[in-house]
Amino acid sequence: MKKESKKGVVLVYVILIFAILTILGAGLLTITNHNTKMTTMEISSEQAYQSALSGLETTLASFELDPTNGAMIANMVRSGQTPTSKLDVTSQKMGVVDIKISCKLEPPTTDIAACKKLQVDSTATIDGLSRSVVGYLNIIEGGFDKPIVINDSNGFGGLDAQGNGANSIYCLFDQPIDDCARLDKKLPSDQLQTVQFENEEEVFNTYKKFLEDKVKGITKQCKAGQTIDANCSMPAIWNNITVDNSKGDIYIDLTKIKSPSFDNVNLTLTDVDSENMVVIIVKDLSIEDSQIGQPGTEDNLLLISTSRDSIKSFDLEIDSDSGDTAVYGWVIHPFGEIDIETDEPRSVDVYGGLFAQEISTDKFVNIYGVQASSKMMGLLAEAGLTFSGGSGGVMTFAKTYD
């Protein structure tokens, strides 16, 4: 082959190689640009989500921190308005956050003027990308003013049949111990709070269904000797129960145990400062010689009964030859009786409060009032236990998520 021909072939190869490299380079550049663009979009999308979440949490918290302003906004929603706000934080690379507040109507409520739950939509937009999150606020009207709350169609059974409450102590919310009542007779009516449901049958049905739905959603079984860190159903009672409430609310179902008894039981929470609730759902329960909760859990630990009109179905009892009992939380039995019995020198100490259709106590029963948290009140509102009066009729709010 002539030299000229060989040079021509080499030149063709060189041109082809350069062409292929050029195509590959262009392709790689396109892929790189695409990946860079996708990465940028992912970063913007994630930042938009975080901004929307921040806007939601800030809005929800503002209602809890400033219920007066929250009540004004709630009344705007009840009048048919949809309050909105816009915050431009582009300079802080957080985009533009839009907040919209509306009513989430839930059966049986169909009238927006009687709205019981606000829906907060938070949408953030960054570089043309938008992300949205939704949260809710239960509207609570009224509340607990006293640590003893009863249905006024029944009553407070007194300290015992003879009205002998010697050595019993009763403290209202935030009351210095030196100012607490030293009881030697029945509790004066102005020291307790009474409520009356407008339609008790309807309220009970709502309440019962709410608790039944909570129980139905519990599929995991609690295991003895293991820390409870998720909703679970107890097959039996054991002596030491530890609940990890650091990550979220915990529901413990005791309804499947026939006549459950906390006898010499020590139940503790791992995070006493957490706002997360620990809710123990029962039909009936006896608590003897036990400590349920510990200092700091009074406003977030809840014992709640599903039963109705069963006398002494939810007991706190102490035998004369047994140890003391302490409950650091609220005991809720609005359609039945709470009966507390002790024998000298033993005592029952309730740190929190009692809400029942009727309450009967013996001597050596001490009740130290601690106001229920807004989250606890929100849970009770979801269960249908809303009532006028209490807290001067002030509107408060409890955040929740669906």
C-alpha positions in Angstrom: 0.0 0.0 0.0 1.2 3.4 -0.8 2.3 5.8 2.0 -0.4 8.3 1.0 -3.1 5.6 1.3 -1.9 4.5 4.8 -1.8 8.1 5.9 -5.4 8.5 4.7 -6.6 5.5 6.6 -4.9 6.7 9.8 -6.5 10.1 9.4 -9.9 8.5 9.1 -9.3 6.5 12.3 -8.2 9.6 14.1 -11.2 11.5 12.9 -13.5 8.7 14.0 -11.9 8.4 17.4 -12.2 12.2 17.9 -15.8 12.0 16.8 -16.6 9.2 19.3 -14.8 11.0 22.1 -16.7 14.2 21.2 -20.0 12.3 21.4 -19.0 10.6 24.6 -17.9 13.8 26.1 -21.1 15.5 25.1 -23.1 12.6 26.5 -21.2 12.7 29.8 -21.6 16.4 30.0 -25.3 16.1 29.4 -25.5 13.3 32.1 -23.5 15.4 34.5 -25.6 18.5 33.9 -28.8 16.3 34.3 -27.5 14.8 37.5 -26.4 18.2 38.8 -29.9 19.5 38.0 -31.6 16.5 39.6 -29.4 16.9 42.7 -30.2 20.6 42.9 -33.9 19.8 42.5 -33.6 17.1 45.3 -31.9 19.6 47.6 -34.5 22.3 46.8 -37.3 19.8 47.3 -35.9 18.7 50.6 -35.3 22.2 51.7 -38.9 23.1 50.7 -40.2 20.2 52.8 -38.1 21.3 55.8 -39.3 24.9 55.4 -42.9 23.8 55.1 -42.5 21.7 58.2 -40.9 24.5 60.1 -43.8 26.8 59.1 -46.3 24.2 60.3 -44.6 23.6 63.6 -44.2 27.3 64.3 -47.9 27.9 63.5 -49.1 25.0 65.7 -46.9 26.1 68.6 -48.2 29.7 68.3 -51.7 28.6 69.1 -50.6 26.7 72.2 -48.4 29.6 73.3 -51.0 32.3 72.6 -54.5 30.9 72.9 -56.1 34.3 72.9 -54.8 35.1 69.4 -55.6 31.5 68.5 -59.2 31.9 69.6 -59.5 35.0 67.4 -58.3 33.0 64.4 -60.6 30.0 65.3 -63.6 32.3 65.4 -62.6 33.7 62.0 -62.6 30.1 60.6 -66.0 29.5 62.3 -67.4 32.5 60.6 -66.5 31.0 57.2 -63.1 32.8 56.6 -59.9 31.1 55.6 -57.0 33.0 57.3 -53.7 32.9 55.3 -50.2 34.2 55.8 -47.1 34.4 53.7 -43.5 34.6 54.8 -40.7 35.3 52.4 -37.5 33.9 53.8 -35.7 33.6 50.4 -32.7 35.6 51.8 -32.2 32.7 54.3 -32.5 30.1 51.5 -35.8 28.9 52.9 -38.0 30.1 50.1 -41.6 31.4 50.5 -43.8 29.7 53.1 -47.6 30.0 52.7 -49.9 29.1 55.6 -53.6 28.4 55.2 -56.0 27.7 58.2 -59.4 26.1 57.6 -61.8 23.8 59.4 -61.7 20.0 59.3 -65.3 18.9 59.8 -65.6 15.5 61.3 -68.9 13.7 61.9 -71.2 14.2 63.7 -70.2 17.9 63.4 -71.3 19.3 60.0 -71.7 23.0 60.9 -68.5 25.0 60.4 -69.7 27.4 63.2 -69.2 24.5 65.6 -65.8 23.6 64.2 -63.8 21.5 66.7 -60.6 21.0 64.7 -58.5 23.4 62.7 -56.5 22.2 59.7 -53.2 24.0 59.0 -51.7 23.7 55.5 -48.1 24.8 55.2 -46.6 25.1 51.7 -43.0 26.2 50.9 -41.7 27.1 47.5 -38.0 27.2 46.6 -36.7 27.6 43.0 -40.2 26.8 41.6 -40.5 23.6 43.6 -43.2 23.3 46.3 -43.8 20.9 49.2 -46.7 20.8 51.5 -47.4 19.4 55.0 -50.6 19.4 57.1 -51.3 19.5 60.8 -54.3 19.9 63.0 -55.4 21.8 66.2 -58.1 20.4 68.4 -60.2 23.3 69.8 -60.7 22.9 73.5 -63.4 25.0 75.1 -63.4 24.9 78.9 -61.1 22.5 80.7 -60.1 21.3 84.1 -60.0 24.0 86.8 -59.9 21.5 89.7 -58.2 18.1 90.1 -61.5 16.5 91.0 -64.0 16.6 88.2 -67.4 14.8 88.4 -70.6 14.5 86.4 -73.0 16.7 88.4 -75.9 14.3 87.8 -74.2 12.2 90.4 -71.7 13.5 92.9 -68.6 13.2 95.0 -69.2 10.3 97.4 -67.4 11.9 100.2 -64.4 10.7 102.2 -66.3 7.7 103.7 -69.8 6.9 104.9 -69.1 8.8 108.2 -67.4 11.7 106.4 -64.2 10.9 108.3 -61.3 12.1 106.2 -58.8 12.7 108.9 -55.2 13.0 107.7 -56.3 13.5 104.1 -54.8 16.3 102.0 -56.4 18.0 99.0 -54.4 20.5 96.9 -55.7 22.5 94.0 -53.5 23.2 90.9 -50.3 25.1 91.7 -51.2 25.4 95.3 -48.5 25.5 98.0 -48.6 22.5 100.2 -49.1 24.7 103.3 -52.3 26.1 101.8 -53.8 22.7 100.9 -57.0 21.6 102.6 -56.6 19.2 105.6 -59.8 17.2 105.4 -61.8 15.9 108.3 -65.2 16.0 106.5 -66.7 15.9 103.0 -65.0 18.0 100.4 -66.8 21.4 100.0 -68.5 21.7 96.6 -66.4 24.8 95.6 -63.3 22.6 95.8 -64.4 20.3 93.0 -65.5 20.9 89.4 -68.8 19.6 88.0 -69.7 19.0 84.4 -72.9 18.0 82.6 -73.0 16.5 79.1 -75.8 17.9 77.0 -76.4 14.5 75.5 -74.8 11.9 77.7 -75.7 8.9 75.5 -74.2 10.5 72.4 -71.1 11.6 74.3 -70.6 8.1 75.7 -71.0 6.5 72.2 -68.4 8.8 70.8 -66.1 8.2 73.7 -66.4 4.4 73.6 -65.9 4.3 69.8 -62.8 6.5 70.1 -61.2 4.1 72.6 -62.3 1.0 70.7 -60.7 2.3 67.6 -57.5 3.0 69.5 -57.5 -0.6 70.8 -58.3 -2.1 67.4 -55.2 -0.4 66.0 -52.9 -2.2 68.5 -51.7 -5.4 67.0 -48.4 -5.9 68.9 -48.2 -7.7 72.2 -46.2 -6.3 75.1 -43.4 -8.6 76.2 -42.5 -9.1 79.9 -39.0 -7.8 80.8 -38.8 -5.6 77.7 -39.1 -1.8 77.6 -42.4 -0.8 75.9 -41.5 1.6 73.1 -44.6 1.1 70.8 -48.3 0.6 71.2 -49.0 -2.9 72.5 -51.5 -5.1 74.3 -50.7 -6.7 77.6 -51.6 -10.4 78.0 -50.9 -10.2 81.7 -49.5 -7.9 84.3 -45.9 -8.0 85.5 -44.3 -6.2 88.4 -41.8 -3.9 86.6 -43.0 -2.0 83.6 -40.8 0.5 81.8 -42.2 2.7 79.0 -40.0 4.6 76.6 -42.0 7.7 75.6 -39.1 9.6 74.2 -40.1 9.1 70.5 -43.9 9.4 70.6 -47.2 8.7 72.3 -47.6 5.2 73.7 -50.9 3.4 74.1 -51.1 0.3 76.3 -54.2 -1.9 76.0 -55.3 -3.8 79.2 -58.9 -4.4 78.0 -58.2 -8.0 77.1 -57.2 -9.0 80.6 -60.0 -10.1 82.8 -60.1 -8.0 86.0 -56.5 -6.7 85.7 -54.7 -5.7 88.9 -51.6 -3.6 89.4 -50.5 -5.3 92.6 -47.0 -4.4 93.7 -46.3 -2.9 90.3 -43.7 -0.3 89.5 -44.5 1.5 86.2 -41.9 4.1 85.1 -41.5 6.4 82.1 -38.0 6.9 80.6 -38.6 10.6 79.7 -40.4 12.6 82.3 -39.8 15.9 80.5 -41.3 14.7 77.2 -44.7 16.0 76.0 -45.5 12.5 74.6 -48.4 10.8 76.2 -48.6 7.4 77.8 -52.2 6.2 77.7 -53.3 3.0 79.6 -56.7 1.8 78.3 -58.7 -0.5 80.6 -62.2 -1.7 81.2 -61.7 -2.1 84.9 -58.6 -2.0 87.0 -57.4 -2.4 90.6 -54.3 -0.7 91.7 -52.8 -1.8 95.0 -49.4 -1.2 96.7 -48.0 0.2 93.5 -46.3 3.2 92.0 -47.7 4.2 88.6 -45.5 6.9 87.0 -43.1 9.1 88.8 -42.6 12.8 89.6 -42.8 14.7 86.3 -45.3 12.4 84.5 -48.5 13.9 86.2 -49.7 15.8 83.1 -48.9 13.2 80.5 -49.8 9.9 82.0 -53.4 8.8 81.6 -55.4 5.9 82.9 -58.7 5.8 81.0 -61.6 3.3 81.3 -64.0 2.2 78.6 -66.7 0.9 80.9 -69.9 2.4 82.0 -72.1 2.4 85.2 -70.2 -0.4 86.8 -69.9 0.3 90.5 -66.3 0.2 91.7 -65.2 -1.0 88.3 -62.1 1.2 88.5 -60.6 0.9 91.9 -57.6 2.3 93.7 -57.5 0.1 96.8 -55.0 -0.3 99.7 -55.3 -3.1 102.2 -54.5 -2.4 105.8 -51.4 -4.7 105.8 -50.1 -3.5 102.4 -47.9 -0.7 101.2 -48.7 2.7 99.9 -49.9 3.5 96.4 -49.0 6.5 94.3 -50.3 7.5 90.9 -48.5 10.3 89.0 -51.1 11.0 86.3 -54.8 11.5 85.6 -57.5 8.8 86.1 -60.4 9.2 83.7 -63.6 7.2 84.2 -66.4 9.6 83.2 -69.2 7.1 83.0 -68.5 5.1 86.2 -67.2 5.3 89.7 -63.7 5.7 91.1 -63.4 4.2 94.6 -60.4 4.8 96.7 -59.9 2.9 99.9 -57.1 2.8 102.5 -56.5 1.7 106.0 -54.3 3.5 108.5 -51.3 4.0 108.4 -51.2 3.3 104.6 -52.1 6.0 102.1 -53.1 6.6 98.5 -51.4 9.6 96.8 -52.8 10.9 93.5 -50.6 13.5 91.7 -52.7 14.8 88.9 -56.5 14.4 89.1 -59.6 12.3 88.9 -62.5 12.6 86.4 -65.5 10.3 87.0 -69.2 10.0 87.1 -68.9 9.5 90.8 -65.9 9.4 93.3 -65.8 7.8 96.7 -62.7 8.1 98.9 -61.7 6.9 102.4 -59.3 8.6 104.9 -55.6 8.8 104.2 -56.3 9.7 100.6 -54.1 12.6 99.3 -54.8 14.4 96.0 -52.2 16.8 94.8 -53.6 18.6 91.7 -51.5 18.9 88.6 -53.1 20.5 85.5 -53.5 18.1 82.6 -51.4 19.0 79.5 -53.0 20.6 76.5 -52.1 17.3 74.7 -54.1 15.3 77.2 -57.0 17.7 76.9 -56.8 17.4 73.1 -57.0 13.6 73.4 -60.0 13.9 75.6 -61.6 16.3 73.2 -61.1 13.8 70.4 -62.8 11.2 72.6 -65.8 13.5 72.8 -65.2 14.8 76.3 -65.6 18.5 75.6 -67.7 20.5 78.0 -68.5 24.2 78.7 -67.2 25.8 81.9 -63.8 25.2 83.4 -60.8 27.5 82.7 -63.3 30.4 82.5 -64.5 29.2 79.1 -61.1 30.1 77.6 -60.3 28.4 74.3 -57.1 26.3 74.2 -55.5 24.2 71.5 -53.8 20.8 71.2 -51.8 19.9 68.1 -52.2 16.6 66.4 -51.3 14.8 63.1 -53.4 12.4 61.0 
